[in-house]
Amino acid sequence: MNYVVDKSGDFSDYHEIHKATCPNRPKVNDSYLIDGHFENDLEAIEYSRKVHSSLQIRPCLSCMDIPTR
């Protein structure tokens, strides 16, 4: 499964990570493709936060399967 973090705004706010097939994903011209073999959505989010540590990344609530804590 591919995931996408869209580049939008001035990067001082949160950026949502979406599954590449998410129907609610915003249409932007530039994005980070997160391509890997992840066991679940949470693993993909943790990987994205590690790789793009300067960004504040949060999951898309409509396409990501994240357990609530």
C-alpha positions in Angstrom: 0.0 0.0 0.0 1.3 3.4 -0.9 0.8 6.4 1.4 1.0 10.1 0.6 1.9 13.2 2.6 0.7 16.2 0.7 2.9 19.3 0.7 0.6 22.2 1.4 0.7 25.5 3.2 3.9 26.8 4.8 4.7 23.6 6.6 4.1 25.2 10.1 0.8 23.3 10.4 -0.1 19.7 10.5 0.0 17.6 7.3 -2.2 14.6 6.8 -1.0 11.3 5.6 -3.4 9.5 3.3 -3.6 6.2 1.6 -2.8 6.8 -2.1 -6.4 5.8 -3.0 -8.1 8.0 -0.4 -11.1 9.8 -2.0 -10.8 12.7 0.5 -7.1 13.4 -0.3 -6.6 17.1 -1.3 -5.5 17.9 -4.8 -2.1 19.4 -4.6 0.8 19.7 -7.0 3.5 18.3 -4.8 3.6 15.5 -2.3 5.8 12.9 -0.5 5.2 9.4 -1.6 5.7 6.9 1.2 6.3 3.6 -0.4 7.0 0.6 1.7 5.8 -2.7 3.0 3.9 -1.8 6.2 2.0 -4.2 8.4 -0.6 -1.6 9.1 -1.4 2.1 8.9 0.1 3.0 12.2 3.5 1.6 11.1 3.3 3.7 8.0 2.6 6.8 10.1 5.5 6.1 12.4 7.8 5.6 9.5 6.7 8.9 7.9 7.2 10.8 11.1 10.7 9.4 11.4 11.7 10.1 7.7 10.1 13.5 7.6 10.8 14.6 11.2 10.5 18.3 10.4 6.8 17.9 9.5 3.9 17.5 11.9 2.1 14.5 10.4 -1.3 13.2 11.5 -3.5 10.5 9.9 -6.4 11.1 7.6 -9.5 10.1 9.7 -11.5 8.9 6.7 -9.0 6.5 5.2 -6.6 5.4 7.9 -7.4 2.6 10.3 -5.9 3.9 13.5 -6.9 2.6 16.9 -8.0 5.3 19.4 -6.1 5.5 22.6 
